[in-house]
Amino acid sequence: MIVLVCKVWFSKPQIDAVFAAMTAVKYDDILLVVSETGWPSKGDENETGASLQNAAAYNGNIVKCILTCCGSLLRLNANLTVFLFCSV
């Protein structure tokens, strides 16, 4: 089995874009693993989106999505393996 590992900002449309590209080159049988996703809980002064609240919302939504949804629009039954990076 071949596994494609990618580090992306997790969203179903982005996952579908990867699936579409894989299909275009006839690699439909490759398992896709999101190797790292997350949201910063703290950042520099100019990084206004980096906050505990935003990190909790993003990371919580990823967990909810993975536990309650299956696959994506292009591969409804795909088993999405996602590694969530978070530190506080």
N, C-alpha and C positions, 0 to 999 in steps of 0.2 A: 504494500500500500504506500502511496506517495502522499505526503502531507505538505500543504502549502501553509506556511506560517507568515502572518503579516501583522504589523503594528499599525493600527489605524484608530482614528476617532470613530467610535462605534456608532453606527447608524444603519438601519436596515437598507436604505438606498445605497449607501457605500458598499455594503456587503453584496447587494444585488449587482452593483457595477463590477465587482470582482468576479462574481459568478458569471455574468454576461461575457466578460473578457475571457474567462476560462473556457466557456462554451464555444466562443468564436474560434479558439485554437484547438478545439476537440479534447479538452482536458476535463470532461465532466466527471470523471471518476476520482478526482483528487479531493481529499478532505481539507477543508479550510479551517484554520485555527487562528483566532485573534489572540496574538501573543501578549498584548498589553493595551489596556485602555484605562482611563481614569481622568480625574479632574484635580487640579492643584488646590490644596486647602490654604495655601499662603504663597505670596509672590512678592515681587518688587512693587514699589509705589505705583508704577505705571501699569501694573497688571490688575486692573480693577475687578476682573471676573474671578480672580483667585481668592476664594473665601471658603470658610467651613460650611456655610449654608449652600453654596453652589456645588461644592464637592459632595456633600450629603445628598443633594437632589440628584445630581448626575449619577453617582455611584448607586444610589437606591433605585433609580429608574432602570439602570442596566441590570441589576439583580432581578427586579420585578419582571423585566422583559424576558430575560433568559429563563426564569422559572415558570412564567405563564404563557409565553409565546413559543411557537415552534417554527424554526426556519425563517425564511424570508419570502417575498412574493415570487421570486423566480424558483426557489427550491423550498416549497412549503414543509417538506418533511426532513429538511437538513438538520442534523444535530450540530448546533453551533457551540463550539467550545471557546470560551472566553476567559482570559486571565485578567482579573481586575486588579489594578495597581492602586493602592490608596495608603496613605500614611498621614497621620495627624500630628 
